[in-house]
Amino acid sequence: MTNRMKAVLGASATIAVWATAFPFGKL
């Protein structure tokens, strides 16, 4: 796996976790 793929997967995973947790944090 290339570093670019790792960066893309890492960023998308971080965004997905943040987007999922953010609404619960506002409740």
C-alpha positions as CSV (number, residue, x, y, z in Angstrom):
1,M,0.0,0.0,0.0
2,T,1.4,3.4,-0.9
3,N,1.7,6.3,1.4
4,R,-0.9,8.2,-0.6
5,M,-3.4,5.4,-0.1
6,K,-2.7,5.3,3.6
7,A,-3.2,9.1,3.8
8,V,-6.5,8.9,2.0
9,L,-7.8,6.0,4.1
10,G,-6.6,7.7,7.3
11,A,-8.2,11.0,6.4
12,S,-11.5,9.4,5.4
13,A,-11.6,7.3,8.5
14,T,-10.9,10.3,10.7
15,I,-13.7,12.3,8.9
16,A,-16.1,9.4,9.2
17,V,-15.5,9.0,13.0
18,W,-15.7,12.8,13.6
19,A,-18.9,13.1,11.6
20,T,-20.4,10.2,13.5
21,A,-19.4,11.4,17.0
22,F,-20.0,15.1,16.5
23,P,-23.9,15.0,16.6
24,F,-23.7,12.9,19.8
25,G,-21.3,15.4,21.4
26,K,-23.8,18.2,20.8
27,L,-26.7,16.4,22.5
